[in-house]
Amino acid sequence: MAKKLISLVITLVMAVSLFAGCGNAPSEASTSSTPQSTTKAVVATTSVEPSKEAAPSEEATAAAYTIPTGDWVIGLSNSYYGNTWRKQMVDSFTKVAEEAKAAGYIKDFVIQNGDGSVNAQIAQINSFILEGVDAICINAASATALNSVIDKAVAAGIPVIAFDSTVDDENAYCMDFDFGKYYYQMGDYMAKACGYKGNVVIVRGVVGSAPEQVMVDAYLKVVAEHPDMKVIATVLGKADGTVAQAEFTKILPSLDKVDMIFNQGGDTSGIIQAFEQAGLDVPLMSGDNSAEFINWWLKQDNYDTLSMRAAPACGSAALWAAVNILNGQDVPKKMNLALSVITRDMADQFAGMEAGSIAGADWTNNQVMDQIIIPSRTK
């Protein structure tokens, strides 16, 4: 098994330089890792901004973040369970919750997975309130449609921690990725590689979730800034390879040359298969840190992109955030998470990933304190 990418904090960002030829964009990265990291992590950006200091090691912080025994029951309301990312997110939450339970930090945990609809998630949260859980972690189906039931939970004394797909409710704790910044940078990276001109296909993810719309808007901003770029199709890929393959197979015969695919992740294997089965070269797109994409990428002689994804291990980060809130830690309402980015020269580190897996590692409580909660206090 290859070393896993620990996407807990980005300790160094890099400047990306590209040639004009589409898909021929060599990149260089200077990287460093925190003491507990087993691999390196970098973020594509437009400036170099190294961290001032590395996060403390597990050994250095173990005593500082001692967790008391707790009689807590924590619920996870996951709005959608229909793709690999969401399943791994639930697995990450489950694994760490089981460890916390075995250690006596919590009494129990309950997980409910939905069908992607707001009504199903409202029912989930209402059932948690009736059961009297102590905290609810949610990966939300909507940024606003859950506000009433969230407020109901908070009024009942149950803190709500929204993560990944967050909510616009001041009563909830939110652990969020800056999807707008990263996906704009990813779109600009591809656009620059193609000389800021060419045909673009937009691939949408799980429509209705807050991050999905932010990603689309970021990509469309890149297109709007360059008049020689044109969106020739929009595909509903649902962050799923099988769905994306079926949708691309339908439209490929009718499309002109595709220069770039502005995708969101979870869809890369299907996109690749659709183009290859049609006898076409795979256009430039973002990788998604999946085993399938990385294994394909390693076989390509000249496919220079970045692989970028919000790691599903954020499920375990949400669990620890809930534990800290219940134990009276000073946890800010707004917390920042970083995306995991793999460059081409890092890809061979992940060649041994199991099929169906996404690069990432479960969070520990010390890492959540050092890299999410404490830094977010000063934001």
CORKA-V67206 format. One line per field, one symbol per residue. ss: DSSP state (H for helix, E for strand, - for the rest). phi: phi as a letter, one per 30 degrees, with the letter a starting at -180 (. if undefined). psi: psi as a letter, one per 40 degrees, with the letter a starting at -180 (. if undefined). A space follows every 50 residues. Layout:
ss->???
phi->???
psi->???
//
This chain:
ss->------------EEE---------------------------EEE----- -------HHHH-----------EEEEEE-E---HHHHHHHHHHHHHHHHH HHH----EEEEEE-E--HHHHHHHHHHHHHH---EEEEE-------HHHH HHHHH---EEEEE---------EEEEE-HHHHHHHHHHHHHHH----EEE EEEE-----HHHHHHHHHHHHHHH----EEEEEEEE----HHHHHHHHHH HHHH-----EEE-----HHHHHHHHHH------EE-E--EHHHHHHH--- ------EEE----HHHHHHHHHHHHH-------EEEE--EEE-HHHHHHH -------E------HHHHHHHHHHHHH--
phi->.decdcccaccacbcccbddddiccdbbbcbbbdeddcbcbbbdacbcbd ddaddddeddceddcdcddbccccccccdbbcbeedddddddeddddddd dddidbdabbbbcccjcdeddededddddddidcabcbcddadbdceddd ddddddicdcccbiccbcbddcdbcbcddeddddddddeddddcihakdb cccdcddjdededddddddddddddbddcbdcabccchhbdddddddded cedccdeccbbcccjicddddeddddddicddddbddbidedddddeddc dbbcbccbadddddedddddddeddddiddcddcbcccdcbccedcdddc dcddeicbelbddcddddddcbdddddcd
psi->hiiihhfdhhehiihhhiidhhegghiihhiiiideieiihihhaeihgi idiiiiidddedddfhhihifihhihhhdhfeiddddddddddddddddd ddeedidiihhhhaeeidddddddddddddefidihhhhieiddeedddd dddddeehihhhicgaigheeihhhiigdddddddddddddddeffiihh hhhibghdidddddddddddddddeheeihheihhgeffhdddddddddd eddeiahhdihgieieeddddddddddefiihihihifeiddddddddeh dgghaihhihheeeddddddddddddeeighidhihiiihhhideedeee deiiheihhiiiiiddddddecdddede.
//
